[in-house]
């Protein structure tokens, strides 16, 4: 993208700030965030910051492209207050897109979720059947249906990005998320400080860990190509939590054993893996940062 006026909601959060800072190198970028999960400290001076909620009126939607990343982004947040979860994730999505449409914008890229695939040790294609097991998943599926409405009824293009376990580390923009940060960031911080990370069960659960830099490229390409529909953003590789801890220890030169605890969550996805062939076919995107390299980047600030 070059020379565009862009809005990033959730723009002071983890993924949003990485995207906003990247796009601001060649575009006019506005980041909207209510600072519940984000902080303007994540943003470069080139990004215009607006402290607002996506459920507000008069959002700065006079733009060419909207990247809608604002969300209550965890299972726990939604179970504590399902109505507020729906208000932010569903009403906030509709409110933002409708204001953008009225302002003449017809290109939207938005965050949905890969957790709706459930447990999968094989790559999950976008065509497989999905269902909502949690309020968080229900809210993201609702976004996908409203995106269909805006496309079919208003002829907008809306690309729903199903992210797989995005990470960067506390040396990046994740630190402010604390307990809601990716496990790579949390475990690295604990091990670097001599603490034992807590793993649910026996640590054999797997994730398709995707570095935020690759996610940012995927979002930008989706906007450049004005994609419509649902697209996975992952690596087609999975690592267990035990393997992650081994990689972190090896990188830091430590020997901290994890602590295995009973899983306290009623709904828990044990394994994930993306099939990113649809996004690759549409844009040429493919991941460029291996998990080994990504762990090295996460560990670097501690060395």
ABEGO torsion letter per residue (X at the ends): XBGBBBBBBGAABAAAAAAAAAAAAABBBBBBBAGAABBAAABBAABBBBBBBAABBGBBABBABBBBABBBABAAAAAABAAAAAAAAAAAAAAAAAAAAAAGBABBBBBBBAAAAEBBABBBBAABBBBBABAAAAAAAAAAAAAAAAAAAAGBBBBBBBBBGBBAEAABAAAAAEAABBAAAAAAAAAAAGBBBBBBEAGABBBBBBBAAAAAAAAAAAAAAGBBEBBBBBAGBBBBAAAAAAAAAAAAGBBBBBBBBBBABABBBABBBBBAAAAAAAAGBBBABBAAAAAAAAAAAAX
